[in-house]
Amino acid sequence: MAFTPRVFSGVQPTGSLHLGNYLGAVRRFVAMQDEAPCLFCVVDLHAITVWQEPDELARATRHVTAAFLAAGIDPARSIVFNQSRVAAHAELAWIFNCVARMGWLSRMTQFKEKAGRDRENASVGLFAYPNLMAADILAYQATHVPVGEDQKQHLELARDIAQKFNFDYAERLAALGYGEEGLFPLTEPIIQGPATRVMSLRDGAKKMSKSDPSDASRINLTDDADAIAQKVRKAKTDPEPLPSDPKGLEGRPEADNLVGIYAALAGTTKETVLTEHGGAMFSAFKPALADLAVSVLAPMNDAMVRLLADEGHLHAVLAQGAERAAEIAGPVLRDAKRVVGFVA
Ligand code: TRP
């Protein structure tokens, strides 16, 4: 018996979401809702693996939730919730802490990057982060996870954990009526194409990031029309006109980025954008890009402002989402605990 398709993804509530998060993640979540049942989780447990100001964490959790809804995630269809409200994540993560090996986690490049030189001072949670991520996914037996390229290694770890758990407890799972496939699926990542990689507006070699000290480097989902237009106008470019095909963007990271953003916002390809705008100077292309960005983002921005003004509604969405999530995770966790040998 195969696992029924289910989508899970998570976004950390650290800082505000920007255009890169929207084009690279949230917009794809919206489309996935037509493919399979989906869970979209604001991963606050993951956020505290590095220090978060408590008020800011709560604010960011509401902010990400509002962005999900403003972008078109429908909380009646999809399950929208914050991780800390569903105890199954932490419980299953503990079991996985005892399944995953030190060696596996020591190879995680994200840990090495985030811990930097001062590894002794990194939280234990930061090291165990991928086990919690595996628990997020596997508590719902999720079969598909839309993530960025940088999360691929964590998804492979989730597969290793699922496989080892299924193998180590195979006999006991069989006794509970589980078939060959075991309790946990080998989840497939759905990796975004490079077309949706949005780079900084100040430096075409760096990813657009919420941690960049320059606010002009990113378009925040809370920026209004004026702010969006101004940031596009001030975006770093070069003095050459646009080429008429994408090959001409090689070695021009800033031009490539703006053309890529235009294509993603318009739902088309760089080729098509350049067929139309090839030969144009940035003084002409930037206003067109600003208009397009505003037409896509301003309605979302309006919706976010409305949603953030109604905390009661946001909290109700999260409460209801958590309840529905717990209903799915409950039986999975119960069987995981049973096969491990916990007395209940
Ligand atoms: N680690 C992911 C990121 O930083 C966030 C995340 C946590 C996640 N749990 C997840 C993504 C489960 C997909 C599935 O982007």
Boltz pocket constraint, residues with backbone or C-beta under 6 A from the ligand:
constraints:
  - pocket:
      binder: B
      contacts: [[A, 8], [A, 9], [A, 10], [A, 11], [A, 12], [A, 43], [A, 46], [A, 132], [A, 133], [A, 136], [A, 137], [A, 145], [A, 146], [A, 147], [A, 151]]
      max_distance: 6.0
